[in-house]
């Protein structure tokens, strides 16, 4: 799970591999989206990071599942995070959403 730097959004990955985003002040779930993982690469581990004010949500699942989601709508960004082999637990995303690191 991850809390946005301004404390307004909370993101987490559930046991089925879906990313959820909540509005902290109201406790309301804003959206939930699955992370697609190619067969044989899901080891059950993942990570998530929320940018400032929840603008972007960067999530990983298994060894190759990567997704950058629009925090307002949950739609997938046309920019795909780099795919590297191995499971990533540490994720970073810049405040403006232009840079990400796995």
C-alpha positions in Angstrom: 0.0 0.0 0.0 1.0 3.6 -0.4 -0.3 7.0 0.8 0.1 10.0 -1.6 2.6 12.6 -0.4 -0.2 15.0 0.4 -2.2 12.4 2.3 -5.3 12.5 0.2 -5.1 9.2 -1.6 -4.4 5.6 -0.5 -3.5 2.8 -3.0 -3.2 -0.9 -2.4 -3.0 -4.2 -4.3 -5.4 -7.0 -3.3 -4.7 -10.7 -3.3 -6.2 -11.1 -6.7 -3.8 -8.5 -8.3 -6.2 -5.5 -8.6 -5.1 -2.0 -7.7 -7.5 0.0 -5.6 -7.4 3.8 -4.9 -9.3 5.4 -2.0 -10.1 9.0 -1.1 -8.7 9.2 2.5 -10.9 12.0 3.8 -14.2 10.4 2.7 -13.0 6.7 3.0 -14.6 6.1 -0.5 -13.0 3.7 -3.0 -12.5 5.7 -6.2 -11.7 2.8 -8.5 -10.2 -0.7 -8.7 -8.3 -2.1 -11.8 -6.6 -5.4 -12.4 -3.0 -5.7 -13.3 -2.5 -8.0 -16.2 0.3 -10.5 -15.8 1.6 -13.0 -18.5 1.1 -16.6 -17.6 3.8 -18.1 -15.4 5.2 -14.7 -14.2 2.9 -14.0 -11.3 4.6 -14.9 -8.0 1.9 -13.1 -5.9 4.1 -10.1 -5.0 3.7 -6.5 -6.1 4.1 -2.9 -5.2 2.3 0.4 -5.6 3.2 4.1 -5.5 1.0 7.1 -5.6 2.2 10.5 -6.9 1.3 13.9 -5.4 -2.5 14.3 -5.0 -3.1 10.9 -6.4 -2.5 12.1 -10.0 -0.7 8.9 -11.0 -0.6 5.3 -9.6 2.4 3.1 -10.5 1.8 -0.6 -9.7 3.7 -3.9 -10.3 2.5 -7.5 -10.0 4.7 -10.6 -10.3 7.8 -10.5 -12.4 6.5 -8.6 -15.4 3.2 -6.9 -14.6 3.6 -3.1 -14.7 1.0 -0.4 -15.1 0.8 3.4 -14.8 -2.8 4.4 -14.1 -4.4 7.8 -14.2 -5.3 8.5 -10.5 -8.5 10.4 -11.5 -10.1 7.8 -13.7 -8.1 4.5 -13.2 -7.4 4.4 -17.0 -4.1 3.0 -18.2 -1.6 5.6 -19.3 -0.3 5.4 -22.8 3.2 5.4 -21.2 4.2 2.0 -20.2 6.7 1.6 -17.3 9.9 -0.3 -18.2 9.6 -4.1 -18.0 12.5 -5.7 -16.2 12.8 -9.3 -15.0 12.5 -9.8 -11.2 10.0 -8.7 -8.6 10.2 -5.0 -7.6 9.3 -3.9 -4.1 10.6 -0.3 -4.3 8.9 2.0 -6.7 9.3 5.8 -7.1 7.4 8.3 -9.1 8.1 12.0 -9.4 5.6 14.6 -8.2 4.7 15.6 -11.7 4.5 12.0 -12.9 7.1 12.4 -15.6 9.8 10.1 -14.0 9.4 6.7 -12.5 11.9 4.2 -11.2 11.5 0.5 -10.4 
